[in-house]
Amino acid sequence: MKTIPSELLRTFVTINELGGFTAAGERLGRSQPAISLQMKKLEEMLGTRLFLRGSQLEMTQDGDYLYQEARAMLAINDRLVEKLCGGGVSGKVRLGIPNDFELAFVPRVLRNLARVYPNIEVEVDCEISRVILQRFHRHHYDIALVMEPERVDDDRDARDIRVDDLVWVVGDTALLEGEAPLPLVTYPLGCLYRSAAEAALRARAMSYRVSYASTSLLGIFTAVEEGLGVTALARSVSPDHLHCVDGADRLPELGRVTFGLHYQTGELSVAAHHVLDYLRAGLADMGGERPPMSRPGR
């Protein structure tokens, strides 16, 4: 009976969560060639290929299966170590996030974090991205997740950003018919969603009216479900039970946005570093596009 070293499994999982061999090496304190040798050893031990030929990141069917199972095995290992070794990492981490993520991946990320690091306290503040970024610059947060316009040249660590499409979201498609002003369900002024929607409609010379404004994502979902209007959201946070429209005869294209993590590396505590790692993994699982790998850290 073969026993797979947990070190090899952790390297394999880290490669996929951080987006590359180099990034995994930097996180694990190993060189890129050393990481490659570990993956070669793992493949030889299992007698299968884990990555498609010519690709370091696209997994084979066996690789995808191993990734899911390895994550579960490592989670058990980490819980055992944390429980039996006692104490562990502790501390308070202040996190600012857009309203969207109050219902999206952040609760799941924090749940997974709490299983391994129960003594890390994360204080979460939800607001529109403009306010979150302002507060971050005033040192209100250790880490901030912010939605921003897509940049042509973004030199941030690729683990910290995801690019996503903006889409129109509607419950009743009948709202898209007729010549009446388009009813908008949206966040208050200052929200990037609202700015993108209004700018796109004005560029098309389309008439519209704000039928419902709320600071709550749940409130916006409910208003759209009840047929009060259409809204603009990132595709990755759009609920499955509502209709996503990229652009139709009546609706203009909305463009794309970036979700990015902001932090000061030299000011992060050990606890904050762990929170950052889990947020990066959450962004990776969320979907969207990952920009080309760039230099790590800031």
Disulfide bonds with the S-S distance in Angstrom:
none
